[in-house]
Every structure is written in C-alpha cells, then in structure tokens.
Amino acid sequence: MHVLIINGSPRIKKFSNTDMILKEFTKGMCENGDTFHLYEISDKDNWDLIRKAYDESDNILIALPLYVECIPGLLMEFLETLTPKTGNAKMSFILQSGFSEGVQLRCGEAYLEKLAGYLGCTYGGTLVKGGNFEIRFLNDENRSKATSPYAEMGREFSANGNFDSDKCKAFTGPEILPAPVRLIVGFFFKTAVRKSFEKDAASLGCERPLDYRPYT
Ligand SMILES: Cc1cc2nc3c(=O)[nH]c(=O)nc-3n(C[C@H](O)[C@H](O)[C@H](O)COP(=O)(O)O)c2cc1C
C-alpha cells in the first residue's frame, strides 16, 4: 500500500518529536514494500502540494502532537481548507503527547474519529501514545530507545491497514498511573525531571528560572 503521511505538528521538521516518531514508524511500515510520502504542516509553502496529495490519496495518515488537549491550531487551519472526499478513502491517526497517561489523549482521539467522518473518510483508528515531551532533547541512544517501539506499530499498520489490533491498543500503556507511581512521578518532577527541564530550557536560550513570573 501507499500512504500519504502528514505531520500535523507546527514545529519544523528538525525539532518535531512527531517527525522522530515517524522515522521509526515508517521503518517498520516499509519492511514489506509499503511506500509513503511525508509532508509537514509546518511548511506552509507546501500547503498547495499537501492539498493536492490529499485529493489524490485514498490512504491518509495524520500524525500529530496533542496541543492543549486537542489538535494543533495550525493543523486545524489547514484541515479547514480541505474538501471532504467522496470515494473510499481511509484516514488514520497517530496521536502523541507529553503527559504519559492514556486518559490525557482520549478527548483528542474522540475528535479525530469525528474528523475522519467530516472529511468523508472511513476511520482507520488512532495510535495513542503519551510520554514524548523529551524526545527532541534526548541523546541519540535514549532517543532511539524512546522511538524504536514505533517501528513495531508501523509493522502492525502495514499488516492490518489500521490501528485496530490489540497490540496497537495496548501500545498506549496505562490509562491512569497507579497512585504509588503518581507519588513517585510527582517526587521526580520536583527533583530530577525539574533539573532536566531546566537544562532543556537553558539549551533553548532561557535565562530565567522556570517559575519566573514577570507579571506578578
Ligand atoms: C503549546 C503546547 C501545548 C501542549 N499541550 C499538551 C497537552 O495538552 N497535553 C500533553 O500531554 N502534552 C502537550 N504538549 C506536549 C506535546 O504534545 C509533546 O511535547 C509532543 O511530543 C510535541 O510534538 P512535536 O514536537 O512534534 O510538536 C504541548 C506542547 C506544546 C508546545
């Protein structure tokens, strides 16, 4: 099969976690000869080309990060320019996010199911996975650890043509972290994770403390 893949992140390719996830996902998907064409919604100069590819495709996969509980505004702006399809097109999604609990992404997932219908497509399911805040900041070894499991999901998508399999559903992990784990995570957020966020912020040129409040 040939898949039109759209990275719905507003972040440019070089910095997009979604793009790093897609690298591994497509590796697995293409092992048995499937092909794809990948476009980035962040590249506004290409929107005419992406629209043309959408019009000509019957197998569309939109991979997107969760931004403020739902889909990024830039992706929505693009989607509003599309004409609903009339043939037998299928639309599937990869929805990934920062927070790790599955429950954080369910509202966005419910919207994506509706979105496929609004655009005249049958729904090929959504691969739902959180815990991806740090991908772009990791070293090569740890980034590979974080993203390589997506290759297996690419194989599943290739074999089934959708994300309905039990393996894809289990990929989300826990819906809600058990209370003791939440306590431990809370502790780490105040210590190790905070340090790591401070380091990430400094690497982005941030010179003030993370809790700096210029307006109070
Ligand atoms: C403006 C903004 C809003 C976000 N909102 C959420 C959110 O509501 N829930 C969540 O779990 N992660 C949220 N995130 C984290 C992203 O989903 C996560 O970092 C993702 O991996 C980014 O992918 P990208 O680099 O391809 O854009 C947000 C990130 C940004 C920048």
PDBQT file of the ligand as one rigid body, heavy atoms in Angstrom, charges set to zero:
ROOT
HETATM    1  C1  LIG A 301       1.757  24.613  23.031  1.00  0.00    +0.000 C 
HETATM    2  C2  LIG A 301       1.859  23.184  23.513  1.00  0.00    +0.000 A 
HETATM    3  C3  LIG A 301       0.749  22.580  24.090  1.00  0.00    +0.000 A 
HETATM    4  C4  LIG A 301       0.828  21.250  24.549  1.00  0.00    +0.000 A 
HETATM    5  N1  LIG A 301      -0.266  20.674  25.139  1.00  0.00    +0.000 NA
HETATM    6  C5  LIG A 301      -0.184  19.419  25.614  1.00  0.00    +0.000 A 
HETATM    7  C6  LIG A 301      -1.309  18.825  26.272  1.00  0.00    +0.000 A 
HETATM    8  O1  LIG A 301      -2.382  19.415  26.392  1.00  0.00    +0.000 OA
HETATM    9  N2  LIG A 301      -1.161  17.575  26.762  1.00  0.00    +0.000 N 
HETATM   10  C7  LIG A 301       0.009  16.872  26.651  1.00  0.00    +0.000 A 
HETATM   11  O2  LIG A 301       0.068  15.739  27.123  1.00  0.00    +0.000 OA
HETATM   12  N3  LIG A 301       1.091  17.405  26.002  1.00  0.00    +0.000 NA
HETATM   13  C8  LIG A 301       1.013  18.652  25.495  1.00  0.00    +0.000 A 
HETATM   14  N4  LIG A 301       2.098  19.204  24.842  1.00  0.00    +0.000 N 
HETATM   15  C9  LIG A 301       3.311  18.395  24.634  1.00  0.00    +0.000 C 
HETATM   16  C10 LIG A 301       3.412  17.867  23.197  1.00  0.00    +0.000 C 
HETATM   17  O3  LIG A 301       2.260  17.129  22.838  1.00  0.00    +0.000 OA
HETATM   18  C11 LIG A 301       4.632  16.934  23.071  1.00  0.00    +0.000 C 
HETATM   19  O4  LIG A 301       5.793  17.600  23.505  1.00  0.00    +0.000 OA
HETATM   20  C12 LIG A 301       4.810  16.444  21.667  1.00  0.00    +0.000 C 
HETATM   21  O5  LIG A 301       5.743  15.371  21.664  1.00  0.00    +0.000 OA
HETATM   22  C13 LIG A 301       5.305  17.548  20.725  1.00  0.00    +0.000 C 
HETATM   23  O6  LIG A 301       5.451  17.018  19.406  1.00  0.00    +0.000 OA
HETATM   24  P1  LIG A 301       6.073  17.921  18.236  1.00  0.00    +0.000 P 
HETATM   25  O7  LIG A 301       7.490  18.230  18.650  1.00  0.00    +0.000 OA
HETATM   26  O8  LIG A 301       6.031  17.097  17.002  1.00  0.00    +0.000 OA
HETATM   27  O9  LIG A 301       5.249  19.156  18.131  1.00  0.00    +0.000 OA
HETATM   28  C14 LIG A 301       2.047  20.518  24.399  1.00  0.00    +0.000 A 
HETATM   29  C15 LIG A 301       3.158  21.151  23.808  1.00  0.00    +0.000 A 
HETATM   30  C16 LIG A 301       3.060  22.463  23.365  1.00  0.00    +0.000 A 
HETATM   31  C17 LIG A 301       4.282  23.113  22.741  1.00  0.00    +0.000 C 
ENDROOT
TORSDOF 0
